Amino acid sequence: MGLDGPAHLAEEIPQPKRFLPRIMIVVILSQFAIGLVWILVLGFSVKDLDAIVATSTGVPVLEIIRLAIGSRAAAIVFCCILLVNMVASSLGSAITMSRQGYAFARDNGLFWNDKLVHLSPKTNLPVWSINLSSAIVFAIGLIYLFSLTAFNAIIGAQAVCQIISFGVFPGFILVRPFLNKATGFPALMLLLTKRSMLPASPRWDFGFWSTSVYIVAVLYSMLVIIVAFIPQTHPVTADTMNYTVLIMTCLAVAMIAGWVFEGRGKFTPLRNFDLDSDVQVIEGLEEDVEQHDQDKRQKAQVTAHD
């Protein structure tokens, strides 16, 4: 499901404050271990670099497997196993996208909000949100069949949007009257507001390293965005041009128009004081026993001190 996949399922995880960080750490460690083994195996399996680059399949990793195994039939079987893994990964991506769409629609941030927040009576899942995200992925997959340049531009725009949402763009919404409209905890906003928008909790405080962490995150985000707009080959032609900037411009125009004509009157994001209130979730969160016990101990200490 990727690094951030479990975070989007927080509403469906019992005691998320306790278990969600552990799950994400396990994901990081497991992917590192598996990825390291996979890279080492592929690296030691490279026998003929020219044949791999010039493979008729157009997929160098398939040629590496065939040369390493020495059998075309065995290579096909091995590649089928990889396809199963890819299908499983796509399911994780679909789950992540559907939960993001559900949460955004719950705040009236999308179109067809009433449909996208509808939960199936049988499965208690956001079926419409799952179908919409799957349809979008299917459409992008069709684009790949006809134009690799357009597909790469869309993928590049996706990476830029992800980095912007984490590190840069929300930080510009720092004028005090608009602070209540800001959502999330991106690095630039945390840096410029000195964490004043966050609940008072050591969970959100890196102490002495806070400013350094936020500065590095913002600079890294800016670097990734700049690199994403640069063409990857030279000389630049119509086929090798990086059209990510064009896709981002169209998205920006569409988002601004949506905000001006509809979003600003409907969008109602959660704020700090909403975190402990009753909010519609896919499945009700179970009480965080660890945090509850910690609060009880703190109250007992205050009472004893008084």
Secondary structure, DSSP 8 states (H G I E B T S, - for coil): --SSTGGGGGGGSSSHHHHHHHHHHHHHHHHHHHHHHHHHHHHHH---HHHHHT-TTS-HHHHHHHHHH--HHHHHHHHHHHHHHHHHHHHHHHHHHHHHHHHHHHTT-SSSHHHHT---TTT-S-HHHHHHHHHHHHHHHHHHHH-HHHHHHHHHHHHHHHHHHHHSGGGG--SGGGGGG--S--HHHHHHHTTTTS-S-GGG--GGGHHHHHHHHHHHHHHHHHHHHS-SSSS--TTT---HHHHHHHHHHHHHHHIIIIIHHH-----GGGTTS----SS-----HHHHHHHHHHHHHHHHH-
